[in-house]
């Protein structure tokens, strides 16, 4: 049985779900030097060419808007994409290098400073 933490720090028992990891990647779209931002078409081609071959079982993409402080101390605001991957916790060692490859490819392809990564343990039932 899986357990989750509530906002007050107490735990809540969950009746269903296997142990999974949820990895979210945050992809900015602003181009250094003020060029045209990464377009929907470019991002979706990236997902088709780079992400889907590594995670053919499924993924979720959401539109977003965010801000961050760049390496020069400037607050940058930009449209973004959030990619969510769910996979069994036991597959972490296999999937971790794939996720890092995706991050590096996006940074190289679109001249990005970084791609944020968030990992969380969860319980999932399909």
N, C-alpha and C positions, 0 to 999 in steps of 0.2 A: 504494500500500500504506500502511496506517495503522500508527502506532507508539504504544505505550502505555508509561507509566513504571511500573516496579515500585517496591515499597516501599524498596528499597535505592538508588534513584536511577538504576539502569541501565534501558535501554529494551528492550522486547520487541516483536518484529515480530508483527503480527497478519495472518493470512491473508485474512480477510474483513472486510467492513464499509465503508460509506461514511462520510464525515465528517459528523458530526451534532453538535448541541448538546443537552445535557441540562439542563433547567431544573427545579429543585425549588423549590416554594413551601411554606413551613411556616406553617400557619394555626392560631393558638391559639384556644381555645374559651371561656376564662374571660371573664366580662363584668365591666367596671369597676364598682366599687361593690358587688360580690357578688351580682349578679343570676344568674338561671339561665344556665348555660353554653350555648353554641351546641349544639344537638342534632344527632344524625345526620340527622334529617329536614331540618332547616334547612340543614345543610351540603350534603347531596345535592341539595336544591332549588337552592342557589347554583351548584353544579357544572352542573346541567341548564340553568339560566337564563343564566348568565354565562360559564362556561368552555367548555362544549361548543359553543356557536355560534362561538366564536373558534378552537377546535381540534377540529373534528369528526372528524379522522382518527384520534384516539385519545389516551388519557391513562391514568394510573394513580393511584389514591388508596390510601393506606395509613394505618391508625390509628397514632398515636404518643402518647408522653408526654414532656414536656420541661420545662425550666425556663429562665428568663431573669431578668436584673435589669432592673426597670422604670425609668422615668424618675425615680422617687423613691428609687432605690437598694434597693428591696425585691425579694427573690428570689421570683418567682412560679412556681409549679408548676401544670401543667395538662395535660389531655388535648389532643391536637392531631391535625391531619390533614396528611399530606405528599402533595402533588400533584406528579407527575412528568410533564413534557412532553418529548418527543423530536422534533426537527425538523432538516431538513438545515441545515448550517452556513450555506449561502448564503441562507437565509431569515431570518437574524437581524434585518435591518433591518425586515422586514415584521412579525415576531413580537414584537419588543421592545416596541412601544407596546401591543400587545394584552395582554402579560403585565403591564405597568405598570397598565393599565386594570383588570385582574382584581384586582391588589393593592389599588388604591385603592377599588374597589367593596366588597371584603370589609371593609376598615377602616371605611368609611362605614356599611355595612349593619349591622355588628356592633360598632361603637364600639371597634375595636381600635387599639392604639398603633402596631402594625407588622405586616407580613407579611414574614418572612425570604425572601430569594431567593438561590439558589445556582446558578451556571452553570458547566458543565464541558464541555470538548470530549471527544468519544468517537467510537468507530466502531460503526456499527449495521448489522446485516444481518437482514432479515425473511424 
